[in-house]
Amino acid sequence: MPTGSFKMIFVRSELMLSRTPPMGFNTWNTFGENINESVIKETADAMVEKGLLEAGYNYLVIDDCWSERERDPETGKIVPDKIKFPNGMKAVSDYVHSKGLKFGMYSCAGTRTCADYPGSFDHEFLDARTFAEYGADFLKYDFCYKPNVANGPLLYRKMGMALKASGREILFSACNWGNDEVNTWIRSAGAHMYRSTGDINDSFPSMRDISLSQIDNLAYSAPGCFNDIDMLTIGMYGEGNVGSSGCTDIDYKTQFAVWCMFSAPLMLGGDIRNLNDKMLELVKNKDLIRINQDEEGRPAFCTTGSREAKSFVKLLSDNEIAVLLVNFGESDAHVEFYFENIGIPAASGYGLEMRDVFTGKNLGVKKEFMRRKIAAHDCECYICKLAK
């Protein structure tokens, strides 16, 4: 192949919108309908000031409830709520961009959004152009109020085509909650990430059930299109729109480690303005982000365990290997890890040199079998290298 061909392939790869799982913030978990221009600007400021943009969180996405209840009768366009966004959406977008962030919008494949605002059904090309005019870089596309005769895959293909015709590169975040065997076709519709679960709430059972439901879907994530298991609830502590019973710091630690290991988009949902130092340290953990953002984008796989005690492995670039041991149960449990199950038999003479991503401690070289006692809801995560 000519040298120029290699260069072209490299450049195209670098330009891929979701070469790695998207990272950012979405308004829904904390704010729900209580969004406005001030909230968005303050959040943009906080994302920069607290080092989240520097850590890789570059999308700021406005979810449902941003528009007037009806379309403009003259233009047919969806228009921003005049009270919430008195200066219009382009002004908000410009402010977000001025901070070095990317700007995200929301719509729905049905006739109405999930909160009963205008949806994009049969208005896909007009709405995509409108979002482009606002300067949108991201579109979350929901699945409520879909006419019974409408074909789910076709609805997402239509918006995928509309975004391509919009004149702007816009990351397409499909959100049909795992319906219609979405993992089998959504990549072909042009989506860059897709929801495969119902909505999360800020409770450990919700996070646990979502995590366990996705084990069979891990192989469907790859560069270009990643399996979205919903926005993170880290730092919410039971407050906000999906507050529920709330979680502990240990719960949030496990949630973030699982999302990173599963190559899920890292869309923060807690109020960025008020995240405490411990939660900021967690979501900026360079090793966990490195696992999530690994350039090869290989899927994790489950190696052993009961429903409560699970071990996961993910092959990384640079000959590294990530290992996650999780106790999803309500009491202390032993999590077993068999090296044979990941392709390292005892006869090989090899093991893994293991470094804890939370403490930085090097455990040395472990071989053949590990059995770690892990507290309820907790986890251990390691970046490893093959060693004798």
ABEGO torsion letter per residue (X at the ends): XBAAAAAAAAAAAAABABABBBBEBBAAAAAEABBBAAAAAAAAAAAAAAGAAAAGBABBBBBBGABBABBBAAAGBBBBBAAABAAEAAAAAAAAAAAGBBBBBBBBABABBAAGBBBABGAAAAAAAAAAAAGBABBBBBABGBBAABBAAAAAAAAAAAAAAAGBBBBBBBBAGGBGGAAAAAAAAGBABBBABBBBBBBAAAAAAAAAAAAAAAAABBBGBBBBAEBBABGAGGBEAAAEAEBBAAAAAAAAAAAAAAGBBBBBABBAAABBAAAAAAAABAAAAAAAABAAGBBBBBABEBAABBBBBBBBBGGBBBBBBBBABABBBBBBBBAAAAGBBAAAGBBBBBBBAAAGBBAEBBBGBBBBBBBBGBBBBBBBBBBX
